[in-house]
């Protein structure tokens, strides 16, 4: 069994200069392909259940799916709740067997974000699992705008919550389909100068590949969340499978053809974070 916590995979990454992929899952087909990719690359992987995934599949079911894959895997696998918004939701994920909770209080005032994140950290640590928090707000492509992370607030947040990982807003945007942007490296350096907590980039699909690799090797960014580019690979593979035979209707035979393309895309993601 290779089910591990977030801290288990991020501390070695922090020490040795690489990052781990937090791969956003929507169903059995993609999460299975992600584990296969991690095994092929011989690296850890973080399976992430975000709000969209949880709206489709209940947390107790997701917990069993993640844990089953981890038990069969030859590499470390983290079962991670992504963007938990309430104490109850995080508690349910803990009870469902998740080994890492991400509490997102980034829309709240600093004092409230610290207070509520601390509650989740304490709950997680009592059970021997990890907690990720977010300071500064990472916006959405075509939606809410970002609020960049203040380095001083990041240091206060890390010190007062005891989070195992800290998501920051440094030019990253959720759901970005192109890689024309880039992250604010001076802001990252300023944050890193004030705290040694492993840093996390949400919206990693919009970060240029070369910059991901550079930051993984040279900064305290130890986790890149990747969702959009993998969903695009899945969608393209499923579209090809459907269009190749308009008479085919069996979902298993259609979905089976997404495995190899999604695995290949995930392997590329993971390889470029290894430093």
N, C-alpha and C positions, 0 to 999 in steps of 0.2 A: 504493500500500500504506500503510495507516494503523495497522499494528501498532506499539505503543509499550510502554514500561515503566511500572510503577506510579509511579516517580519523575517521569516525564514528565508525568503528568496531575495528580499531587498537589501538586507545587511551585507551579504556577500557581493551583491552588485555594487553597493556603495564602496566597499573595500577594494574591489578589483577593477572598477572602471568599466561597467557595462550597464545596460538597462534590460528590464524584463517587459515583455508585451502583455498589457492588459487587454485581452481580445473580447470584444463585445459580442455576446451570444444572443441569438433570437430563437434558436431551436436545436433539436438533436443533431441535425445534419451539420450545422456549422461548428458546434462545440466538439463533435467527434473529429471533424477535419482539423480543428485547431490542435487537439492533443496529438493527432498523427503528425502534424507539422512539427510540433515541439520535439516529439520522439525522433523524427528524421534529422532535426537540427541539434539534437542532444542538449536541450536547454529547458529551463523551467517555463511554465506558462500560467497566466492568471486568467481563469474563466470568469467573465463578468456578466452578472444579471442586472441589467438596468431597468428603468421604469417601463419601457416598451416590452421588454421580455417578460416582466412580471405581470403586465396587463394581459398577456397571452397565455401564460402558464403559471400556476400558483407556486409560491415559494417552496412549499414542502416537496413538490414534484421536482422543481429545479435542483433543490438540495440533493435529492436522491440521484438525479442524473449526473450532477457534477461529481458526487462522491463515487458513483459507479465507475465513471471514466478514470478518476484518480486511482482507484483501487487496481485497475487494470494497466495503468500507465507505468512506463519505465523511467519517467522523468518527474520532477516535482510539479504538482498541480495545486493551485490555490482556488478555492471556491469563494468568490468575492461578490458581495452585494455592492452594486454601483449606484450612487445617488439615492441612498436611503434618506427620506425626508422627515421621518418621525421616529421617536423612541420605540413605539410599538412595532413599526416595520422592521427596524433593526433587531429587535428582540425576536420577532418571528423568524428572521433569517438565521439567527443564532440557534434557535430551537430546531430549524430545518437542517442543521449540519454545516452551515457556511463557516469558513475559517477566517474570514476577513469581512469587516463591515466598513463601508464608506458612508459617513454621515455628511450630508451636504447642507450646511447652514450658511452658505455663502451669500444668500440674499438678505440675511438678517444683520442687524447692527453688530459690531464687533463683540460687545459684551455678551450679547445673547448667543452669538455663534460659539464663543468660548465656553459659556456655561452649558449649552446643550451638547456640544461636542464632547466635553469632559464627561458628561453622563454616559455617553455611548462608549467612550474609551474605558471608563471604569467597568462597565458591564462586560465589554469584550475581554479586558484583561483578567477579570475574575474567572472567566471561562477558558482562559489560555489561548485566546485568539487575538487577532490584530484589528486595528482601527485606522482608517485614513480619514482626514478632514480636508476642508477646502477653505482657503482664505483669499479674498478677492473673488470676483465673479467671472467665470468663463461663459461668454455669451454664445449665441446660436446664429449660424449663417442664415440670413434673411429674417432673423427674429430679434430677441433681446440682445442689447449691446453689452460688451464686456466692461467690467470695472477692474482695472489693473491692480495687482497685489502691491501693497505698500510694504517695503522691506521691514520697517520697524514693527508694523502690525503682525507680519509673518513671524518675526522672532517672538513677540509676545504670545501669539496664538500657539506656537510650538511649545514654548516653555510652560504655559499654563494649562494646556490640554494633555500633554504627553502622548500625542498621536505618533503612530509608527511610520506614517507617511503623510506628506502635506501637498495637496493639489494647489497649484498657483496659476494666476492669470497673467501671462506675459506675452500677449499677442496671439495666443491660441484661441480657436473658435470651434465649437461643436458643429458637426454636420457639414464641414467644409469639403467640397468635392475636388477642388484643385489644390495645387501646392505652390501657389504664387506668392504666398505670404512668407512668414518666417517669424521666429521668436526674438524677443528683445533680450539679447545676451547681456548687455550691461545691467538690466534689471535682475536677471537671473543671478549674476555675479554679486549684486548688492544683497540679494536675499540669502545667498549661500554664505556670504561673509558674516551673517548674523545668526545662523542656525546650521546645525549639522544633520537635521532630520532629512531622510530621503525625500526628494521632491518628485512630484508627479505632474505630467502634462496630459490634461484631458483635451480632446479634439486633435489628437496626434495625426490624424489622416491629412490635415492641412499643412503639416510641417514638412519641408523639403527633406528628402531622404538623406542627403549629405549632412544637413544640420542635425537630424536625429542622431546619426552616427557620431558626429563630432561631440554633441552634448552628452551622449551616453558615455563616451570615453573620458571626457574632460570636465564634467560637472557632477553635482550631486543629484542630477535628474536620473532616477533609477527605474522609472516606470513611465511608459508611454501608452495611453489608452488609444486603441485603434478600432474603429467600428466602420465608418463610412466606406473606406476603400475595400474592406472585406465584404460588406453588404453589396457593393457594386459588382464585385467578382461573382458573388453568389447569384445576383440578379441576372447578370449576363449569361452565366452558365445555365440557369434554369430557362431563360428565354431561348437559348440555342436548343436545349433539350426538347422544349415544347414545339418549337418551329420545325425541328427536324422531322417530325412525324405528327401531322395534325390529327391523325386518327387515334393517337395514343391517349389514354385517359387514366392509366394507373399511376397514382401519385408516387408510389415507391420506386417504380422504374424511372420516373422523371427525376425525382429528387436524388436518386443514386448518382446521376450524372453530374451533380454539383460537387461531389466529394473531391475529385482530383483537382479541378480548377481552384476551389477554395483552399485546399491544402497547399497548393503551389503558391497562392497569394500570401497565405499565412507564413509559409516558410521564408518568403522574401522579407516580410515584415520582421520576423524574429531574427533572421540572419543579420539584418542591418542594425540591430540593437546590441549585438554581441561585442562590439568594439574591436 
